[in-house]
Amino acid sequence: MLGRVVIVGGGVAGLAAAAKLLTSGFRVELLEARDRLGGRAGSFRMGTSWVDPCQHVNLGCCTALRGLLKEFGQERELIRQKCIWFCTKDGRISPFQASPLPEPFHLAPAFLKAHWLGWQDKWAIARGLNHLRNTPLPKTDRPLAAWLKETRQTAGAIEGLWGPVVVSALNEPWSTASFLTAAKVFREGLLGPRGSFEVELPRASLFELYDDGLGRALVEKGLKLRRATRVRQVVFERGKVIGVQTLGSEFIPAEVVIMAMPRYQWSQLLSKAIVSGHPELAQGEELGWAPITGVHLWLDRPITDLPHAALVGGEGHWLFRHRSVPRFVGDPSHYHQVVLSASGPALANGSQSLLERILLELGDYFPTMRKAVLLEAKVITERRATIRPVVGVDQNRPGPKTSQRGLFLAGDWTATGWPSTMEGAVRSGISAAKAVCNASHAEKSKGT
Ligand SMILES: Cc1cc2nc3c(=O)[nH]c(=O)nc-3n(C[C@H](O)[C@H](O)[C@H](O)COP(=O)(O)OP(=O)(O)OC[C@H]3O[C@@H](n4cnc5c(N)ncnc54)[C@H](O)[C@@H]3O)c2cc1C
């Protein structure tokens, strides 16, 4: 019978695993190296505010994350944006929202009214969506680019729809993305039930959502939580997990350890002998990671009334200004954040050059920007934001169960069937918790 569980890593995956195990009656201790929860979906302190290094967006189709937040009373912390505002450099704006038409035609009027797409582009998109809806997915992955060519997508359809969806949702340009991963997002987001394409944004910072909100609720439910506790090693005895050792040399006993952190963070936690004896533990080492950049601007005025904008044809992909982030008490500035996914090429000439280009570009979308005064700016890049969903990526993503007794894996990089996102992280945590429950039942029935 597996009783005491230690989860290493207080990111979204670790929190989801903890939630599921607590409700299944396990004693759970979560150890997080940093002094706050959330991992990559976290925040840092700046003056009087928590700032998210990058705005995190959740699609309406991400039901596991919403379910987790709802279960622990945090669902109201997400603001649903029923309309996506698409903006072009000529200053024009198209609202993109569901119509009352029955599914799957609820988005048809929005596509018809999309000012940035020509008729041939719209026709090509309809053909592509129809193909995705009616054709079973292939067993073997292939380049998304091949599918775009096969379904005769126009340059306008690629630049105006498929490309922006792929880079925003997968953090990978359409030209190098995996078809199977992209098809998952197209099917779930564009062909799913009404509301699947809508975006949800945290009402407050990610710290308030995951640490102060979900973390606190889990502690109330019985989670033993230790922040600022870095695990140095998972300890084994006679072929099974017996606990972990922290950087401060404390031994914490456990029958189960869930390693809920990116693959590249845990090489030191396991000896080479353990990894080489369990081939699935070597999986994931080959995964590539891609950067995301947030350009944070404190301006003397708002440049638009919109809460967010999808920037069609821009170097920046999204603008967010749905919440204020004052730097000090009484700060009169207006906070805006521009997000660039797969931002490697954009950073080729450095952050300052990127900032200057973004400031200029915003003036094309929002003419008020040309008169605005920049009070402060920060360009923040997370180099390893998500795994790269290139062709065949899923072959390198291990499942939650390992052949090492008592050791389980979670994290957005594991095999969830979803891209490396908060939704993927939640699903991985739940899968790891279910695997622990199954292993526990199996051991109980064997009487061990
Ligand atoms: C800039 C950026 C923008 C993003 N935008 C979005 C978005 O819009 N929508 C979306 O859904 N996803 C987005 N993501 C991806 C999302 O943040 C991740 O998929 C998700 O947060 C991963 O969660 P995780 O728990 O798997 O891993 P992590 O968040 O990496 O959590 C791992 C945790 O383990 C801890 N840890 C590591 N080593 C140890 C140790 N030895 N001992 C104890 N603790 C340890 C780490 O400190 C960390 O807290 C973005 C990511 C970034 C970086």
The ligand as an ORCA input file, in Angstrom:
! r2SCAN-3c Opt
* xyz 0 1
  C       6.734     32.981    -21.029
  C       5.723     31.863    -21.001
  C       4.459     32.059    -21.536
  C       3.536     31.008    -21.516
  N       2.264     31.219    -21.980
  C       1.338     30.253    -21.797
  C      -0.018     30.505    -22.104
  O      -0.396     31.593    -22.529
  N      -0.927     29.499    -21.908
  C      -0.555     28.279    -21.418
  O      -1.428     27.431    -21.223
  N       0.734     28.018    -21.122
  C       1.687     28.974    -21.295
  N       2.979     28.727    -20.963
  C       3.365     27.366    -20.583
  C       3.015     27.060    -19.112
  O       3.555     28.067    -18.272
  C       3.643     25.728    -18.773
  O       3.203     24.767    -19.702
  C       3.233     25.236    -17.383
  O       3.254     26.270    -16.446
  C       4.199     24.124    -16.997
  O       3.912     23.671    -15.694
  P       4.729     22.486    -15.053
  O       4.200     22.311    -13.680
  O       4.720     21.321    -15.973
  O       6.257     22.944    -15.000
  P       6.969     24.242    -14.230
  O       6.024     25.348    -14.294
  O       8.263     24.347    -14.874
  O       7.063     23.732    -12.744
  C       8.153     22.991    -12.250
  C       8.417     23.433    -10.818
  O       9.412     22.576    -10.246
  C      10.249     23.363     -9.438
  N      11.510     22.626     -9.276
  C      12.456     22.374    -10.211
  N      13.459     21.680     -9.682
  C      13.153     21.472     -8.378
  C      13.806     20.786     -7.311
  N      14.986     20.175     -7.469
  N      13.195     20.753     -6.091
  C      11.988     21.365     -5.899
  N      11.337     22.027     -6.889
  C      11.896     22.067     -8.115
  C      10.402     24.645    -10.229
  O      10.852     25.716     -9.401
  C       8.981     24.848    -10.732
  O       8.204     25.608     -9.831
  C       3.920     29.749    -20.989
  C       5.194     29.573    -20.456
  C       6.074     30.622    -20.434
  C       7.423     30.408    -19.798
*
